[in-house]
Amino acid sequence: MKVLVTGGVGFIGSHLVERLVQRGDQVKILDDLSSGKIENLNQVRYEIGITLGSVCDSKLVFELVSKTEVIFHLATHCLVKGLEDPRLMHEVNDIGTFNICHAAKHYHKKIIYIGTSEEYGPQQTFPIKEDAPMNPVSIYGLTKLMAEQYVRFFNIIYGVPAVIIRPFNTFGPRQREDAYAGVITSFVKKLKADENPIIFGDGKQTRDFSYVSDIVEGILLLSKLENGEIINLGSGREVPIIYLADLLSRISKKWGKRLPIFAEQRINDLRRLRADISLAESYGYKPKVSLEEGLKRYVEWYTRSNHRV
């Protein structure tokens, strides 16, 4: 199958590309390298085609979509950067997604859209089902929700085959390690540098963590759908951040045990996240990597890799 992966050089995208190549697909990538690195694809770099460019470039998007059968749309501007540059967040997440939808309509192609749990925002009922009220409190969550609406509109009105997947907190090798890193990477960097992890708030806030291989397998499984289905991917387990810090400290004990430092809670930081994954499970999805095992794998990978501390 001829596949286009937008954002294919990034964290989840690069793992997805490897699996697509492994199953025999012809993979092309569109990426602007704003968050990913070409080195992420070293294992398959001679089996894929990479176009450096943005989903905001309508002409380029149309050209690439015309040569593919299925689009895995992961290109996005990351969560934290939204506060710094909301206009660029809107352009990449919304205008970029519109371009993908418009091209898919024109050439009769299928879209697998990768959304985010940030679209839900604060909730009253847990675990969070796909039909929960949408209340994003970040520009990232808002723009991703707007982009999702484009996908749904083109599916309903124009018959563009599509499925919408909302992953919760994903972690694993190649996760970005700069100022926009996720909590697990931030903790690991601190522990390896023999520094105290920093927890923003009281540490009782919770997240639903999944190892990247589980999320990728879920995306591949659900990519067979095409009727505009909306499906959560996660572990279904709610983990307090303070427990995460203690668990990581024990797993990486050879670096020395460090107690967390508590800092002021960040603006609009969600108190709880836990995915209801019963719909995904009805299609055969089953997470295989526990949080503990995933953290061990990540720490081992981080230790083997050449990281600055």
Residue pairs with C-beta under 8 A, 6 or more apart in sequence:
1 24
1 25
1 26
1 69
1 70
2 25
2 26
2 28
2 67
2 68
2 69
2 70
3 20
3 25
3 26
3 27
3 28
3 68
3 69
3 70
3 71
3 72
4 27
4 28
4 29
4 30
4 64
4 65
4 67
4 68
4 70
4 71
4 72
5 13
5 16
5 17
5 20
5 27
5 28
5 29
5 30
5 71
5 72
5 74
6 13
6 29
6 30
6 31
6 55
6 71
6 72
6 73
6 74
6 75
6 96
6 100
7 13
7 30
7 31
7 36
7 73
7 74
7 75
7 76
8 14
8 16
8 17
8 27
8 29
8 30
8 31
8 36
8 41
8 48
8 50
8 72
8 74
9 29
9 31
9 33
9 36
9 37
9 38
9 40
9 41
9 50
10 31
10 35
10 36
10 40
10 74
10 174
11 35
11 36
11 40
11 170
11 172
11 174
11 175
11 176
11 212
12 74
12 114
12 167
12 170
12 212
12 215
12 216
13 29
13 31
13 36
13 72
13 74
14 36
14 40
14 41
14 174
15 172
15 173
15 174
15 212
15 213
15 216
16 72
16 74
16 216
16 219
16 220
17 27
17 29
17 41
17 44
17 48
18 41
18 43
18 44
19 216
19 217
19 220
20 27
20 72
20 220
21 27
21 44
21 47
21 48
23 220
27 44
27 47
27 48
27 49
28 48
28 49
28 50
28 51
28 64
28 67
28 68
29 41
29 48
29 49
29 50
29 51
30 51
30 53
30 54
30 55
30 60
30 61
30 64
30 75
31 50
31 51
31 52
31 53
31 75
32 52
32 53
32 54
32 75
33 52
34 77
35 78
35 176
35 180
36 174
37 174
38 45
38 50
40 174
41 48
41 50
51 60
51 64
53 60
54 60
54 75
54 92
54 96
55 61
55 73
55 75
55 92
55 96
55 97
55 99
55 100
56 91
56 92
56 95
56 96
56 99
57 99
58 99
58 102
58 103
61 96
61 99
61 100
61 103
62 99
62 102
62 103
62 106
62 107
65 71
65 100
65 103
65 104
65 106
65 107
65 109
66 103
66 107
68 109
69 109
69 110
70 109
70 110
70 111
70 112
70 223
71 100
71 104
71 109
71 110
71 111
71 112
72 112
72 114
72 219
72 223
73 97
73 100
73 111
73 112
73 113
73 114
73 151
74 114
75 92
75 96
76 92
76 93
76 114
76 116
76 140
76 144
77 85
77 88
77 89
77 92
77 93
77 140
77 143
78 140
78 176
78 180
79 118
79 138
79 140
79 141
79 180
80 140
80 179
80 180
81 88
81 89
81 140
81 180
82 89
82 138
82 139
82 140
82 143
83 139
86 139
89 139
89 140
89 143
90 139
90 143
93 140
93 143
93 144
93 146
93 147
94 143
94 146
94 147
94 150
96 147
97 113
97 147
97 150
97 151
98 147
98 150
100 111
101 111
101 150
101 151
101 153
101 154
101 160
102 154
103 109
104 110
104 111
104 154
104 160
104 162
105 154
105 158
105 160
109 160
109 161
110 160
110 161
110 162
110 226
111 151
111 154
111 155
111 160
111 161
111 162
111 163
112 162
112 163
112 165
112 219
112 222
112 223
113 147
113 148
113 151
113 162
113 163
113 164
113 165
114 165
114 167
114 219
115 144
115 145
115 147
115 148
115 164
115 165
115 166
115 167
115 230
116 140
116 141
116 144
116 166
116 167
117 128
117 166
117 167
117 168
117 169
117 208
117 232
117 234
117 273
117 275
118 136
118 138
118 140
118 141
118 144
118 270
119 134
119 136
119 141
119 144
119 145
119 148
119 166
120 128
120 132
120 134
120 135
120 136
120 141
120 273
121 134
121 135
121 136
121 137
121 138
121 141
121 270
122 135
122 137
122 270
122 271
123 132
123 133
123 135
123 272
125 132
126 238
126 272
126 274
127 236
127 238
127 274
127 275
127 276
127 277
128 232
128 273
128 274
128 275
128 276
129 232
129 276
129 279
130 166
130 230
130 231
130 232
130 276
130 279
134 145
136 142
136 144
136 145
137 268
137 270
138 268
148 164
148 230
151 160
151 162
151 164
151 228
152 162
152 164
152 228
152 230
154 160
154 162
155 161
155 162
155 227
155 228
156 228
161 226
161 227
162 226
162 227
162 228
163 222
163 223
163 225
163 226
163 227
163 228
163 229
163 231
164 228
164 229
164 230
164 231
165 218
165 219
165 222
165 231
165 233
166 230
166 231
166 232
166 233
167 210
167 215
167 218
167 219
167 232
167 233
167 234
168 207
168 208
168 209
168 210
168 232
168 233
168 234
168 235
168 273
168 275
169 182
169 207
169 208
169 209
169 210
169 234
169 273
170 209
170 210
170 211
170 212
170 215
171 182
171 184
171 185
171 209
171 210
171 211
171 212
171 294
171 298
172 211
172 212
172 213
172 294
172 297
172 298
172 301
173 212
173 297
173 298
173 301
173 302
173 305
174 212
175 181
175 182
175 184
175 185
175 212
176 182
176 185
177 185
177 189
177 307
181 189
183 207
183 241
183 244
184 209
184 244
184 248
184 295
184 298
186 197
186 198
187 197
187 244
187 245
187 248
188 248
188 252
188 298
188 299
188 302
189 307
189 309
190 196
190 197
190 198
190 258
191 197
191 248
191 249
191 252
191 255
191 256
191 258
192 252
192 255
192 302
192 303
192 307
192 309
193 309
194 255
194 256
194 258
195 258
196 258
196 259
196 260
196 261
197 245
197 248
197 249
197 258
197 260
197 261
198 260
198 261
198 262
198 263
199 241
199 242
199 245
199 260
199 261
199 262
199 263
200 262
200 263
200 264
200 265
200 266
200 269
201 241
201 262
201 263
201 264
201 265
201 266
201 269
202 242
202 262
202 265
203 240
203 241
203 242
203 245
203 260
203 262
204 240
204 241
204 242
205 240
205 241
205 269
205 270
205 271
205 272
206 238
206 239
206 240
206 241
206 271
206 272
206 273
206 274
207 238
207 239
207 241
207 244
207 273
208 234
208 235
208 236
208 237
208 238
208 239
208 273
208 274
208 275
209 235
209 237
209 239
209 244
209 291
209 294
210 233
210 234
210 235
210 287
210 289
210 294
211 287
211 289
211 291
211 293
211 294
211 297
211 298
213 288
213 289
214 233
214 235
214 287
214 288
214 289
215 233
217 285
217 288
218 233
218 280
218 285
219 233
221 280
221 283
221 284
221 285
222 229
222 231
222 233
222 280
222 283
222 285
225 231
225 283
231 279
231 280
231 283
232 275
232 276
232 277
232 279
232 280
233 275
233 277
233 280
233 285
234 274
234 275
234 277
234 287
235 275
235 277
235 287
235 291
236 274
236 275
236 276
236 277
236 287
237 274
237 291
238 272
238 273
238 274
239 291
242 260
245 260
247 291
247 292
247 295
248 295
248 299
249 257
249 258
249 259
250 257
251 292
251 295
251 296
251 299
252 299
277 285
277 287
289 297
